[in-house]
Amino acid sequence: GELGERIAERWLRLRGWRVVQRRFRSGHRDIDLVVERDGVVAFVEVKARRGDRFGGPVEAVNWRKQKELGRSARVWVSRHGRLHDAYRFDVVGVLVEGQRVRIRHVEDAFPLHLSA
């Protein structure tokens, strides 16, 4: 949820990413974070969990969610894209276990198809 997104955003900022947009909405779909660094724009899906009893957060981004993210990313690029930027999908898993927070950042997590 929102806590996971704030944790992921801070973690990415500390690694040199600039947040371009939070919760970009396209219809009923959204992209949690759009971040940029060195000419690369990453569409970031954040998955947060309290414990890993039901599987890790990164594995929760299934093919259906990937397809929805692709549609939203195409809309974002058509509205805000710049000619020389490279685009990719990242997934940030945030696992909160008591006072411990573990973060797993999967860069280029799945293919990005900008054509319809």
HELIX and SHEET records of a PDB file:
HELIX    1   1 GLU A    2  LEU A   14  1                                  13    
HELIX    2   2 VAL A   58  ALA A   60  5                                   3    
HELIX    3   3 TRP A   63  HIS A   80  1                                  18    
SHEET    1   A 5 ARG A  18  SER A  26  0                                        
SHEET    2   A 5 ARG A  29  ARG A  37 -1                                        
SHEET    3   A 5 VAL A  40  ARG A  49 -1                                        
SHEET    4   A 5 ALA A  86  GLU A  97  1                                        
SHEET    5   A 5 ARG A 100  PHE A 110 -1                                        
END                                                                             
